[in-house]
Amino acid sequence: MAQPGIPAARGAAAGLQAQNGAASAAGSPYTNGPVQNTLMSSSQGYDSQLPGSYPRPMPAKTLNPFSAQSNYGGSQGSGQTLNRPLVASSPLPPSLQSGPVPQMPLPTSRNPAATPMPSGSFLPGANPPPPLNWQYNYPSTGPQTNHFPHVAQPTLSGNTNLTADHQYVSSGDPALQTSFIKPGSTLPLQNPPLPTTFQPGAPPGPPPAGGPPPQKTPPKAALPPPFNSTVTQEGITSHANNGSVVAHSTYDEIEGGGFLATPQLINQNPKTSRSVGYAYPSLPPGYQNTAPPSVAGMPPSSLNYPSGPQAFAQTPLGANHLTSSMSGLSLHPEGQRVVNLLQERNMLPSTPLQPPVPNLHEDIQKLNCNPELFRCTLTSIPQTQALLNKAKLPLGLLLHPFKDLVQLPVVTSSTIVRCRSCRTYINPFVNFLDQRRWKCNLCYRVNDVPEEFMYNPLTRVYGEPHRRPEVQNATIEFMAPSEYMLRPPQPPVYLFVFDVSHNAIETGYLNSVCQSLLDNLDLLPGNTRTKVGFMTFDSTIHFYSLQEGLSQPQMLIVSDIDDVFIPMPENLLVNLNESKELVQELLKSLPQMFTKTLETQSALGPALQAAFKLMSPTGGRMSVFQTQLPTLGVGALKPREEPNQRSSAKEIHLTPSTDFYKKLALDCSGQQAAVDLFLLSGQYSDLASLGCISRYSAGSVYYYPSYHHQHNPVQVQKFQKELQRYLTRKIGFEAVMRIRCTKGLSIHTFHGNFFVRSTDLLSLPNVNPDAGYAVQMSVEENLADTQLVSFQSALLYTSSKGERRIRVHTLCLPVVSTLNEVFLGADVQAISGLLANMAVDRSVTASLSDARDALVNAVIDSLSAYRSSVLSSQQPGLMVPFSLRLFPLFVLALLKQKSFQTGTNARLDERIFAMCQVKNQPLVHLMLTTHPGLYRVDNLSDEGALNINDRTIPQPPILQLSVEKLSRDGAFLMDAGSVLMLWVGKNCAQNFLSQVLGVQNYASIPQMMTDLPELDTPESARTIAFISWLREQRPFFPILYVIREESPMKAAFLQNLVEDRTESALSYYEFLLHIQQQVNK
Ligand SMILES: [Zn+2]
């Protein structure tokens, strides 16, 4: 069972209980950081290979250059194969880490896997079954989270080498960059130099005991002298005072742990912990600090909006941009009303549904995180778990942390200011007690403002810490100094692993990939350090030496798949710049090299093992292309799809049949390698098993069923477009992510592709801008003493340019005490998204029908709670709060989504892929896949159109997903996220046919039309503008299908009309009646 707190049903704890969360059990062999894993991996049965340490002498005669002509012995293995020489492993090189490796004490009570599970509530159906539900009511299990002593953390004092330099760069685009240079300082470091030496033993240690941190040398320039600190900071050095030098051995230590939350501190100031509504007087530079203002004099009214921003409302920097999409969304009076869904059947807004705006003071809200990046299922947080239980709504966060941003404030500063207790990054929602102290909004610890932070690089004024970009932007990126590194940032490494069996060659995919790589070679994110490598495999494994100076690539075949080894490891991953010509030559020859192959076997497992060995020294990204079920060596799989069971909700194989792929993924994760799987297969390939390789290594799965270069040109086009995005998008390496929340809340279950290291640290060997994550939360302590809670995600990664960076998002939400307020603030999209993630877990750990029941019960339970506890009079009908007016519709849409549908011929791999997508997609895409947008497009007009950069983009209203909304005389576009379908009615106006589709009449619409011609007509321009605009809003290019009566895609189009009845599924109205019946019981 993945979710602590969710009882296992029918003892179904087997299978994927290794869901990310549970796999992190303390003592698991996979909990080590990368450094230890270098040592550890041999215990996994793999020898570590570091550059230069390859122990095996190469038999010279076995290496044969291949030519484009021949020389390849085919998969028959005739010719040059390498047999493993009998050489003992060389001793492992010394670890990068010298000296003792401190371990982080981790009370087991913090481990979700160790959390006692409440029993009951999800009962097997013996008795008249009580409604299945997801039991959001986790009983408070005491101090299981957030409050535990911590070892020393890196301090605030930062990198001394950079002390004098501040730089503030605002942009992602160099053109937008502005540098702010402190007067008198040297030129800012545009890109801080990479550390040339690695000094594990000497991160800036914790400050000595008994006082504030040692003052840095005050910045040069004419700054005021350091003030005489009369501020006593009780407890500020209560930890980390043993004076010892602490070396970082894990990312966990670097990123910092959870709360220290010195109990006496919390207890001493229970009241002040939430206060601080006053503004300190804006003191002129050079003031001498006086005693902190007395808290006693505070006006009580200031408690409403206690955070800093009110007092220090200044010109926001990036905030304007970040919040622009939320403007005009304040809670409409309509938001208060109760809706009878049986009477008001069309509640779907005609414009895209916007996330609710948290009920916060506008000064706070305008600084809040963009909901596209970070949102919560409940924008009003219930004060207690009991209140949350009453609402029967799931509490959780949905994140899109590495989304491509047009504008991103980037801060380069020697001091990254973080809470000394809980390691929260300073953010717009902290409280400044005065100019020298700030109170953490997560643990309430009072912290010093470091000297450097007193200078504002934006305004070039001293004494304005609250105007610093860090305090003005809920989304910000820091250039991380060397203490945020376990080792020097690694170069970007891209390894491509190609299936070249007969089946693979038949599909013709290799041509597409190689061409795409040739086209995009110079666009791979990276720099002069970028390394690439290539492997191919069928029944044997083939390597390619691309060493600079060779006249052509050399192919090396390893036929021993039972005990794979790497020939010439130093020449297989090569510098792209230095070996570019060889790489290009290889990519040109590869598609031809295997055209005659008769080898049908697939040794995917051994090939992955070899690829893992090759990448172990550096980590990086492994892109694996597979076209069939692996048949040879470790990881071989057997077909287990039974077509006659496709339609049933029971007994289908959603769990992996072997743990080989998961284990290997965890090994990869330990070495900072992620595996992306491209599955191009017409046959069952057991994606449930194969997908684990990506899931736990933080990779992604891409699936192209029935890929064929001739028979399926549309799939080819889609593959090429997606490959281009894949190859050229931003990438982060060696990443970890931690999500923190205000004391009293706790995060317990994680969804997405990653591995949970040390309880709550997500290990992401790669992070990409298209990945989404979700977490579940519970309320551990009564939040009555606080008005606001905050959530902060911090993603520490190495950019493709070799910079260590930290991207931080902070979300602030109000706490409420009544059930009505909880309902009013419900975010129905986020709730549906989180439920979908939970339902995937439930499908795997229990069964598909359990998951479906749980989805339905989520609606019934919350609406019953609303009816019985909020509504004063019991009206007939199905009464729902306005915020949840689309809840039944979205859940019905989920039930009809490929992941959870029944009664269809959904192939198992397609279902599994849909589930992978649920787990790995950002919310906005998940919602489009689940509940597509439908527009009438044969009568587009400029009325209400958007104007962007001289383009006029029509905005037709969104229609309900029902065949009732279609008409034969029109044309309708359905936007299902990854695919666009244009349904053309039989009697569609001639004008549309000729002016937009460019055809004479309906009959001449081609059977497979996937492009609209660019005609010189206003109708064509409008239609193309609208479709392009939809496409621009998502990372992957959706293919457009033009559908007419006889089109094979028609069924897919109709299937997405979720309000309609199908053979096996209720219509929306029938579903509402069912819900009403259950609610009013
Ligand atoms: Zn804190």
Residues whose N, C-alpha, C, O or C-beta is under 5 A from the ligand:
A	BS01	ZN	C419 S421 C422 R423 T424 C440 L442 C443 Y444 R445
